[in-house]
Amino acid sequence: MGLGTTASVALTGMEGHVVEVQAQLAASVPGFTLVGLPDAALAESRDRVRAAVLSSGIAWPQRKITVNLSPASLRKSGTGFDLSST
């Protein structure tokens, strides 16, 4: 159905790497999937993002949400990817 893309930055030591963040809504069983080598803090982002959406008064979509963090070979860590912006 819908696909949104934005960019963020992953830090490896003092070096920054551009990370493309893609979010897709699909007509399927509702759920939230995060792919692209996220760490434990990022795995918890589904709860933080859901709380932020509901607090803003927007209805949580009853569709499958898939968030892809690319490149998949780069480990992503921290909560900075929750609200990526261009």
Secondary structure as GFF3:
##gff-version 3
##sequence-region A 1 86
A	DSSP	beta_strand	2	12	.	.	.	ID=ss1
A	DSSP	beta_strand	15	26	.	.	.	ID=ss2
A	DSSP	beta_strand	31	35	.	.	.	ID=ss3
A	DSSP	alpha_helix	40	43	.	.	.	ID=ss4
A	DSSP	alpha_helix	45	55	.	.	.	ID=ss5
A	DSSP	beta_strand	64	70	.	.	.	ID=ss6
###
